[in-house]
Amino acid sequence: MKILKIGGSLITDKSEGAFEIAKTDVMDMISRQIRGEVILVHGAGSFGHPHVKKFGLSPEGVSRTHSACLRLNAIFCSSLIEHGLNPIPLHPMEFFNNPDYEFVKELVSMGFIPVLHGDVVLENSKFRVMSGDEIVRVLAEELEPEAVGFASDLPVIVEGKPVEEINPRNFTEILRRIGDAGNKEDVTGGMRGKLEEAVRIARICDVFIFNGLENGAVEKFLEGRHVGTRLAKII
């Protein structure tokens, strides 16, 4: 079993001023490549983020954000169904209130694809944003998959060059060079947040961060081939 995160920047238009614009052509391209035992997690993109930025985590903000995330999830699941797959949406606001990881494993064994997404969740009587990257890390800790993939709109790039591998020796330096550049408007932490979650997952299994727009990249990951930047399992 593998866990694949589909970035919100892939399946929605996140350009400045974009609001709830789904990239259905990209969803269809990804859906055509999905195969095998896999759990999918997707970001909220221009559906969830604008509401958090405008309304914060006020009651109105939580309601608007969660509703928008459900809309995007429904669009993505519709694409999967149209391509002959059997998704089962699991909404984090409800799922993580009383998580049942055995149920997730049973769904996968029965041929379904659990689909989770970035959302707002209730924790210690307060709502907070739970990014898709965090969800992937929690699922990996509980389910111990064979591998985890992060399909983004960009690979990990340092000084204009894609990074082939990240390991304990170069992680700190790569994180420093990436910094927060280009991610100031991302309420979930952008590439820096992704790497911080990915290095924690690498204690469990191999992690790959790659450009999901590259031809066949999702399929390559699901077939167990090296794609993008690899964070080898830390022994």
N, C-alpha and C positions, 0 to 999 in steps of 0.2 A: 504493500500500500504506500502511496505517495501523497503528499500534501502540496497543493499548488495554489499560490497566491496570485491573483490577477489584479494588477494595480489599477486604482481608480483613474490614473492618468492614461491608461490604455483604453478603457471602455467608456470614458466620458471626455468631453471637451473641458479641459481645465484652464484654458486661456483666460486672460483677464476679462472679467465681465460675463463669462460664460455661466449659464444657470440651467441646471438640469437638462443638459444635452447629452444624450446617449450616443455612442458610436456603434450603431448596430452592425455596421459592416465589419468592424473589428471583432465584435462579439461572435459573429458568424464564422469569421476566420479562425478564431480560437476554438469554437465549438466543433469545427470539423476535425480538429487535431486531438480532441479528448478521447482517451481510451484507457482501458485497464482499471484497476482499483485505485480510485483517487478521491480525495476530499478537496473541494474547491473553496477558496475564500476570496472575496473580491473587495476592493476598496470602495469608498463612497463617492469619491471624485467630486464633480460639480453638483451632485445631488445633496450630499451631506454637508460638505465644508461651508458653503455660503450661508447656510442657516446658523451654524455655530458661530461664524464670524459676525453675523448681524445681530443675533438674539442671545448669544452666549448659551449658558445652560439654565436659563430661566425656564419656568414651566412651558412657555410658548416656544422657546428654542428647542427644548427636548422633544416636544410634540412634533414640531415642524421637521426637525432633523430625522427623527425615527421614521416618520411617515415617508420622507423623501428616500431614505435608505431602502424601505420596503418597495417603493416604486422601481428603483433601479434593480433590485434583486429580482423582481417579477419580470422585468424586461430581459435580464440575462438568462433566467431560468427558461423563459419562452424560447430563446435562441437555442438553448441546449436541447429542449424538447423537439424543436423543429429539425434538429440534426440527429434524431433517433436515440437520444440519451434520456435518462430517467432521473432528473434532479429532485431532491427533497430539500426545500429551503428550511434552514434552522436560524431563526432570528436571535442574535446575541442577547438582546434585552430580556427575552424570555428564557433562552437556553442557559445562559450563565447564572440565572437566578437559582437554578436547580440543575446543574449539569449532569448529564447521563452519558458518559463516554462509551459504555457498553452498547447503548442504543445506536450510537454513531457507528461503531464497529459492525453491529448487526446489519445496519442499512447497507454498508459497503459490501458485506458478504452476500447480501441478497441481490446485488447488482445495481443498487441505487448510488447516486452521487450526492452526498450531503453538500449543501452550498450555504456557507456562512458569509458574513459581510461586516465591514466596519459599521459601528452603531454607537448609540449611547446606552450605558448600562448603569444600574443602580448598585452602589457599593457603600456600605456603612451609612445608609440613609441619605446618600448624596449621589447625584448623577455625574458621570464623567464620560469622556470620549474613549472608546475602546477601538483602537485601530485594527485594521486587518492584519498588520504585521504582528501585533501583540496576540491576536487570536491564533495565528499560525503557531507562534511560540508555545502558547498554552496547550494547543492540540498536540503539538509534537512531544511535549513533556508527558502528556497523558497517554498518547497512543503509540509512541516510538515507531514512526514510519521508517520506510527504507531510505527515503530522501525527501528533502523539502526544496521547492523551487519558488523563486520570486520573479514573476514575469513583469517587468517594468517597461516604461517607454524608452529607457536608456540603460546601458550596462554600467558597471562601476568604472568610472573614468578618472584617472589622476594625470594631470599635466597633459591632457589631450590624448592619452593612450588608455585603452581598455586594460583592466587588471585581470590577469589570467588566474591567479590564486591568491587568497588571503589566508595567512597563517598566524600563529601567535607571535612570530618575529616581526611581521610588518603591519599588523592590525592597527596598533596605536598610531603609527605614522600615517597610514592611509586615512584613518578617521580624522586626524588633525588636518590633513591637506584638503579633504572634502569639506570639513567644517559645516557650516549652515548655509553656505552659498547656494543661492537658487531655491532654497526651501523655506524662506521666511514666511511665505503665505500658507504653508502647509500645516494645518492644525495638528497633524499626527506625526510630524517630525521628519518627513522627507527621507532622503537617502541615508542620512546619518542615523535616524531612528531605525531604519531597515537593517543597517549593518549591526547596530547594537543588539537587536533582537536575533539576527542571524548568527552572531558569534555565540550566543547562548544556546541556540539550537544545535550548533556544531558539536556540542558535548554529547548529542544524541545520535546524529546522523550527518551525512554530507548535505551541504546546502549549496544551491546554485542561484545566482542572481544574473538575470539575462534580459536582453531586449526581446520582449514578446512579439514585436512587430517583424522580427527577422523571419524569413521564410522557413517554416518547419521547426522553429525553435521550441515551441511547446511540445510538439510530438517527440523531438529528440530527448527532451528532459524526461518525458513519460516512458520512453524506451530505455532509459538508464544511461544515456550518452552524456558526455561532457558538453556543457553549453554555457557560454558567458563566463562569469567569475565563480570559481569553486572555493568554498570554505570547507576544507577536509575535516572529517570527524576528528575531534580532539581526543586522543587516546589517553 
